[in-house]
Structures are given as structure tokens and as C-alpha cells.
Amino acid sequence: MSDSVNTTESHPFGADYSYFCAKAAELTGINLQNYKGKQMYRRLANYMKRRNIPDFATFAMRLQRDPEEVARLAEYLTINVSEFFRNREQWDVLAGQVLPLLADSAKWRMRVWSAGSAAGQEAYSAAMVFAERSLHGVFALGTDIDETSLSKARAGRYTASEVKSVPKKLLDKYFRKTDDLYVVADTIKRMVSFRRHDLLASEYPGNMDLIICRNVLIYFSERSKQDVLTRLAASLRSGGVLFMGATEAIFNPQHYGLTQIFPFFYRRMP
């Protein structure tokens, strides 16, 4: 038997799973221990069922010998589901109540970070909100851990089903129809840049006026979530705002040096 047998007690799902997690981290760079344990175990079990992989020991060996399986797993693990203007009422609060606060206090070009931006929908949604309010002097950064999603974000090409939540006025104004795809207008593309970033490992940008991090932390373990919130808050300038998802209320914002100004919006205190 492998040496991993000696670590049976080190993980609630057993030695084979513990060994698999170590191998996955080595080959994909993704530390599964940073995510919610039961949720991640279920996701991997579903993946194995679809791929006809009988157990985690076999899965680890397959990763070791098959680079395509490694790439396939990495793509599966990087949660990249998103949509334009998700929870529209919260975007209305951003546009009508939060942005005026930021625009009044921003000394220079406004700095915005969409953290965990998937295929770019969130970052482009923000850019459209800024453009509608004539805030073109914006540096918007979209980051994600998945290179495939980032490539799509940079291309800015989406299907009809992917843009169904974009208000018609904005769809007509900021997209052009090409064959069966909707392409983000250059005026919006120029406002946003994309790069790879791992919220659990990479260095964070600083002095941000607005950070949008929505429906990302729900997948993290409590310890990882607290660490990310601490680092996100530190990335804001004094008076900057953190925009969270509908299921990610921060119950102790003062612990991170934040104060709630609207539901799901938190401002860094001086």
C-alpha cells in the first residue's frame, strides 16, 4: 500500500482523498483544502462518475500520467459561472448611490477590480455602468484563475443566451451583432483589462476605489474566506467600496475595517 495510508486520520474523507488532493495541488496549482470540504468532495465525486473513474487513488494516478486530464480537472474546478448584471437591483444601487460617492472622492482615475470575473461579464457590466454615467476615466481590472475564461473575456464575444440579462438599451449601445454572437464594443473593451489571479495565492492590487467580488467566496472554507476578505479590504483605498454577492453578506464588517453602507456594499473606514 502507498505511504498515504499513514495519513488516513489526516482527512475526514480518507487517505486516498488526501493523497489525491496533494497530487491535484502539485499538478494544477489549486489547493482543494481551501474550499468547503463536503461541497468539493461532492463535486469531485460527480466528476469521477462522469469520467468513469472508480476511486481517488486511480484518479491521482490518471492525473500523474495524463496532462489532458489535469487540464480538464483544472477547468472543472475553477468555478466560472457568471452573467451580465446578475441581481440587477444591486447594480442599480451601485449606479445610483455608490458611484456618486466614489466619483466625488476619487482623486485621480477611478480604479476598479472585478475579482473572480469568469468570462468577463461582471467586469463589462461595471464598465457599462461607468460609461452610462460618463465615467470613462476608469481603470477596470478583471481577474480569474482560469485562462480559458480569461481568453473569452478578452475576446468579448457572447452568445444570445449569455447576453439575455443585458438591458436592451445597453445591448444596442454597447454590443455589435456578428453572425450569431454579440461582441462588446471597443469603447467598453478599452476600459477593461484582464489577467490571471488566484485569490488564495497571488499578490493583490492596491489602492482600489471599488472591488467587485461576487459569488466567489461561497465556495471557500471559512478560514480561506476570512483571509480573502482581509486582503480585499486591505486592497481598498480609504473610503473605497467592496461589492459582494447576494449570498455573501459580511456579518462582522468592522473586523475587516469595513462598514456597511447598503446591503452587500461595504466601505473601508478611514
C-alpha positions as CSV (number, residue, x, y, z in Angstrom):
1,M,0.0,0.0,0.0
2,S,1.1,3.6,-0.6
3,D,2.7,5.8,2.1
4,S,-0.6,7.8,2.1
5,V,-2.2,5.0,4.2
6,N,-0.4,6.5,7.2
7,T,-2.3,9.7,6.8
8,T,-5.8,8.2,7.0
9,E,-6.7,10.3,10.0
10,S,-5.4,13.5,8.4
11,H,-8.5,13.9,6.3
12,P,-12.2,13.1,7.0
13,F,-12.6,11.6,3.6
14,G,-9.6,9.2,4.0
15,A,-6.1,8.7,2.9
16,D,-6.8,8.2,-0.8
17,Y,-8.6,11.5,-1.0
18,S,-5.9,13.3,1.0
19,Y,-3.3,11.9,-1.4
20,F,-5.4,12.9,-4.4
21,C,-5.7,16.5,-3.0
22,A,-1.9,16.7,-2.7
23,K,-1.4,15.4,-6.2
24,A,-4.1,17.8,-7.6
25,A,-2.4,20.7,-5.9
26,E,1.0,19.7,-7.3
27,L,-0.2,19.4,-10.9
28,T,-2.9,22.1,-11.1
29,G,-1.8,24.6,-8.5
30,I,-5.2,24.5,-6.9
31,N,-5.2,23.7,-3.2
32,L,-8.5,21.9,-2.6
33,Q,-8.2,22.3,1.2
34,N,-9.0,26.0,0.8
35,Y,-12.5,25.1,-0.4
36,K,-15.5,23.8,1.5
37,G,-14.8,20.1,2.2
38,K,-18.1,18.4,1.7
39,Q,-19.0,20.6,-1.3
40,M,-15.7,19.9,-3.0
41,Y,-15.9,16.2,-2.3
42,R,-19.4,16.0,-3.9
43,R,-18.2,18.0,-7.0
44,L,-15.2,15.7,-7.5
45,A,-17.4,12.6,-7.0
46,N,-19.7,13.8,-9.7
47,Y,-16.7,14.5,-12.0
48,M,-15.4,11.0,-11.4
49,K,-18.7,9.4,-12.2
50,R,-18.9,11.2,-15.5
51,R,-15.3,10.3,-16.3
52,N,-15.7,6.6,-15.2
53,I,-13.0,7.0,-12.6
54,P,-13.6,4.4,-9.8
55,D,-11.8,5.9,-6.9
56,F,-9.4,8.8,-5.8
57,A,-6.3,6.6,-5.9
58,T,-7.0,5.8,-9.6
59,F,-7.8,9.5,-10.2
60,A,-4.5,10.6,-8.8
61,M,-2.6,8.1,-11.0
62,R,-4.5,9.3,-14.0
63,L,-3.5,12.9,-13.3
64,Q,0.1,11.8,-13.0
65,R,0.2,10.3,-16.5
66,D,-2.3,12.4,-18.5
67,P,-1.7,16.1,-18.9
68,E,-5.1,16.5,-20.7
69,E,-6.9,15.1,-17.6
70,V,-5.0,17.7,-15.5
71,A,-6.2,20.5,-17.8
72,R,-9.7,19.1,-17.8
73,L,-9.8,18.9,-14.0
74,A,-8.4,22.4,-13.6
75,E,-11.1,23.8,-15.9
76,Y,-13.8,22.0,-13.9
77,L,-12.5,23.2,-10.6
78,T,-12.3,26.9,-11.5
79,I,-15.9,27.9,-10.9
80,N,-16.6,30.3,-13.8
81,V,-20.4,30.6,-14.0
82,S,-21.4,34.3,-14.3
83,E,-23.8,36.5,-16.1
84,F,-24.3,40.2,-17.0
85,F,-25.9,42.3,-14.4
86,R,-26.6,39.4,-12.0
87,N,-29.1,40.6,-9.3
88,R,-29.9,43.7,-11.3
89,E,-31.3,45.6,-8.3
90,Q,-27.8,45.6,-6.7
91,W,-26.3,47.1,-9.9
92,D,-28.9,49.8,-9.7
93,V,-27.7,50.6,-6.2
94,L,-24.1,50.7,-7.5
95,A,-25.1,53.0,-10.3
96,G,-27.4,55.4,-8.4
97,Q,-26.0,55.5,-4.9
98,V,-22.5,54.1,-4.7
99,L,-20.8,55.5,-7.7
100,P,-21.6,59.1,-6.9
101,L,-19.8,58.6,-3.5
102,L,-16.8,57.2,-5.3
103,A,-16.7,59.7,-8.1
104,D,-16.8,62.6,-5.6
105,S,-13.9,61.2,-3.5
106,A,-11.7,59.7,-6.2
107,K,-8.6,62.0,-6.6
108,W,-7.4,60.5,-9.9
109,R,-8.6,57.9,-12.4
110,M,-11.0,55.5,-10.7
111,R,-9.5,52.1,-10.0
112,V,-11.9,49.1,-10.1
113,W,-11.2,45.4,-9.7
114,S,-13.6,42.6,-10.7
115,A,-12.1,39.7,-8.7
116,G,-13.2,36.3,-10.0
117,S,-14.6,37.8,-13.2
118,A,-15.0,34.5,-15.0
119,A,-15.6,35.2,-18.7
120,G,-15.8,38.9,-18.2
121,Q,-19.5,39.5,-17.8
122,E,-19.1,41.2,-14.4
123,A,-16.2,43.5,-15.5
124,Y,-18.0,44.5,-18.6
125,S,-21.2,45.1,-16.7
126,A,-19.3,47.5,-14.5
127,A,-17.8,49.3,-17.5
128,M,-21.2,49.8,-19.0
129,V,-22.5,51.3,-15.7
130,F,-19.5,53.7,-15.7
131,A,-19.9,54.7,-19.3
132,E,-23.6,55.4,-18.8
133,R,-22.7,57.9,-16.2
134,S,-19.9,59.4,-18.3
135,L,-17.2,58.0,-16.0
136,H,-14.8,57.0,-18.8
137,G,-11.7,57.8,-16.7
138,V,-11.8,54.3,-15.2
139,F,-9.1,51.6,-14.9
140,A,-11.0,48.4,-14.6
141,L,-9.2,45.1,-13.9
142,G,-10.8,41.7,-14.3
143,T,-9.1,38.7,-12.9
144,D,-9.7,35.0,-12.7
145,I,-7.8,31.8,-12.1
146,D,-9.0,30.1,-15.3
147,E,-7.1,31.0,-18.5
148,T,-9.9,29.7,-20.8
149,S,-12.4,32.1,-19.2
150,L,-9.9,35.0,-19.4
151,S,-9.4,34.3,-23.2
152,K,-13.1,34.6,-23.7
153,A,-13.2,37.7,-21.6
154,R,-10.6,39.4,-23.7
155,A,-12.4,38.4,-26.9
156,G,-15.7,39.8,-25.5
157,R,-17.8,37.6,-27.7
158,Y,-21.0,36.1,-26.3
159,T,-24.0,34.1,-27.4
160,A,-27.6,35.4,-27.4
161,S,-28.3,33.4,-24.2
162,E,-25.3,34.9,-22.5
163,V,-26.4,38.5,-23.1
164,K,-30.1,37.9,-22.3
165,S,-29.8,39.7,-19.0
166,V,-28.3,42.9,-20.6
167,P,-31.0,45.6,-20.8
168,K,-31.9,46.2,-24.4
169,K,-30.8,49.8,-24.3
170,L,-27.3,48.7,-23.3
171,L,-27.2,45.8,-25.6
172,D,-28.0,48.0,-28.6
173,K,-25.5,50.7,-27.4
174,Y,-22.5,48.6,-26.3
175,F,-22.6,45.4,-28.4
176,R,-22.5,44.7,-32.1
177,K,-24.1,41.6,-33.6
178,T,-21.7,39.5,-35.7
179,D,-23.2,36.3,-37.1
180,D,-24.7,34.6,-34.1
181,L,-22.6,36.4,-31.5
182,Y,-22.7,39.7,-29.6
183,V,-19.4,41.5,-29.4
184,V,-18.5,44.0,-26.8
185,A,-17.9,47.5,-28.3
186,D,-14.4,48.8,-28.4
187,T,-15.3,51.8,-26.2
188,I,-16.1,49.3,-23.4
189,K,-13.3,46.9,-24.1
190,R,-10.8,49.8,-23.7
191,M,-11.9,50.4,-20.2
192,V,-11.1,46.8,-19.0
193,S,-8.0,44.6,-18.9
194,F,-7.9,41.0,-17.8
195,R,-5.2,38.9,-16.2
196,R,-4.8,35.7,-14.3
197,H,-5.0,35.9,-10.5
198,D,-5.6,33.4,-7.7
199,L,-7.4,35.0,-4.7
200,L,-5.9,32.3,-2.5
201,A,-2.3,32.7,-3.6
202,S,-1.5,35.8,-5.8
203,E,-0.4,39.3,-4.7
204,Y,-3.4,41.7,-4.5
205,P,-3.5,45.0,-6.3
206,G,-3.8,48.1,-4.1
207,N,-5.5,51.5,-3.8
208,M,-8.7,50.3,-5.3
209,D,-11.8,52.6,-5.3
210,L,-14.2,49.7,-6.0
211,I,-13.7,45.9,-5.7
212,I,-16.5,43.6,-7.1
213,C,-16.2,40.1,-5.7
214,R,-19.5,38.3,-6.0
215,N,-20.5,34.7,-5.7
216,V,-16.9,33.6,-5.3
217,L,-16.3,33.3,-1.5
218,I,-19.3,30.9,-1.1
219,Y,-17.1,28.1,-2.3
220,F,-14.2,28.8,0.1
221,S,-13.6,27.3,3.5
222,E,-14.3,29.7,6.4
223,R,-10.6,30.2,7.1
224,S,-9.9,31.0,3.4
225,K,-12.9,33.3,3.2
226,Q,-11.7,35.3,6.2
227,D,-8.2,35.5,4.7
228,V,-9.6,36.7,1.3
229,L,-11.9,39.3,3.0
230,T,-8.9,40.7,5.0
231,R,-6.8,41.0,1.8
232,L,-9.7,42.5,-0.2
233,A,-10.3,45.2,2.5
234,A,-6.6,46.0,2.6
235,S,-6.7,46.5,-1.2
236,L,-9.3,49.3,-0.9
237,R,-8.2,52.8,-0.5
238,S,-9.7,54.7,2.4
239,G,-13.3,55.3,1.5
240,G,-13.2,52.6,-1.2
241,V,-16.1,50.1,-1.5
242,L,-16.4,46.3,-1.6
243,F,-19.4,45.0,-3.6
244,M,-20.3,41.5,-2.6
245,G,-22.8,38.9,-3.9
246,A,-26.4,38.3,-2.8
247,T,-25.5,35.3,-0.7
248,E,-22.3,36.7,0.8
249,A,-23.3,39.2,3.5
250,I,-20.4,40.1,5.8
251,F,-21.8,39.7,9.3
252,N,-18.8,41.4,11.1
253,P,-17.6,44.0,8.6
254,Q,-15.8,46.0,11.4
255,H,-13.5,43.1,11.8
256,Y,-12.1,43.9,8.4
257,G,-12.1,47.7,8.8
258,L,-15.3,48.0,6.8
259,T,-18.7,49.4,7.4
260,Q,-21.9,48.5,5.6
261,I,-23.4,51.4,3.6
262,F,-26.0,49.5,1.7
263,P,-26.9,45.7,1.6
264,F,-23.9,44.0,0.1
265,F,-21.8,47.2,-0.1
266,Y,-19.1,47.8,2.4
267,R,-16.9,50.9,2.7
268,R,-13.4,50.9,4.1
269,M,-13.3,53.1,7.1
270,P,-10.7,55.9,7.4
